[in-house]
Amino acid sequence: MFIAISYGAKEMTLSTVWSAVIQYNPALTAHQIIHELRLPRVLGAAAMGAAFAVAGALMQGVTRNPLADAGILGINAGATFVVALSFAFFPNLPYSALIALSFSGAVMSTVFIFLLGRSSAGGLTPLRLTIAGAVVAALLHSLSSGIAIYYNLAQDLAFWYAGGVAGVKWSHLQLLVPVISITLIGAFALGRQISLVSLGEDIAVNLGVKTKRIRVLGMAGAVLLAGVSVSAVGSIGFVGLVIPHIARKIVGVDYRFIIPLSALLGAVLLVVADLGARMVNPPRELALGIMVALVGVPFFLYLARKERRSL
């Protein structure tokens, strides 16, 4: 994080960053840049990276779907669609209302995806869930684009499509960090039960786990984390897909360890990706979603090929 704060259009030394954090002096231009622009940006990247990664870990655990991710399953698209509607019809909404609307969009898209996946014979399977999510995501992205074109919002919504943390401010963090922190603590507490649910319905029930309750709580946490994160940094996919698999390779299949490690690795990934987006062609910035997709898309294709038989 200190390295990410140091580099940008104007490079700072680590000692300058340290002094700006510990002994902020508003009279110094370098301290103003660090305190008002870079520090909330990097903290936002860390918080949202942790949120997206844990959302993916929760979804993979409770659905037993190795391809589950807030972006792939259309949850991010639902949040973005409601943001587009709010920009079109309620352009002056306060940020707290935008967070609530983003979360409601994520909830609605999640419910619709599960209903669509369960509508066919044979019930909800990992493959049907993935396909239903992809279909709903495509539909909602198309509707969002149509709204953006009709109401001349393409410039305003470009940020939410591409994703980025450049617009994160202290006022955003004051609202988002408490919500994310409380939800992450709840996710950590569910680790043991999610581990049992991920082993299969029969095993979990025989061990006394209330599987429906755990699934509802797990999905609620995932939707909350994804919804509020989209309201701040846009629709960034693949963080929740890649990170839980890396964590699983490191600590095994126990979600008591997968979830906290996913939070840490997700924060690292988004901070590093944001640093890379700023350093590719300074002073111009590459979209953060593109940087993450460069890692996420090949990983998704690898997983899809690896899991094709079990799906």
Number of C-alpha atoms within 10 A of each C-alpha: 16 15 15 18 24 21 17 19 13 10 10 17 12 14 11 15 23 15 12 20 15 9 11 16 14 13 8 10 10 17 22 16 17 21 20 14 17 25 24 22 25 25 21 29 31 24 24 30 28 32 32 34 34 35 35 34 33 31 27 24 28 25 21 17 19 23 27 27 31 31 23 26 26 30 33 36 37 32 33 28 28 22 25 27 17 17 19 16 10 12 11 10 11 9 14 15 12 21 23 16 22 29 27 19 22 30 23 15 24 24 12 17 25 16 15 19 22 16 12 10 7 9 12 17 15 18 17 20 24 21 18 23 28 19 16 22 23 15 16 22 19 14 16 24 19 15 19 21 12 11 14 12 17 17 10 12 20 14 19 24 22 18 23 28 24 21 13 21 18 16 11 17 18 10 14 21 18 11 14 22 15 12 20 22 12 14 23 20 14 18 21 14 23 30 19 23 25 20 14 14 14 12 13 18 14 9 11 10 18 14 20 13 9 16 19 12 17 26 21 19 23 29 29 23 28 33 32 30 29 28 26 26 24 27 27 30 27 25 32 33 29 28 29 30 21 15 23 18 11 12 13 12 17 16 28 18 18 27 31 22 22 30 28 19 23 28 27 18 21 29 27 20 23 26 24 20 22 21 16 11 11 12 11 12 18 21 22 27 26 17 20 23 16 11 14 20 15 11 16 18 12 11 16 14 10 11 13 9 7 8 14
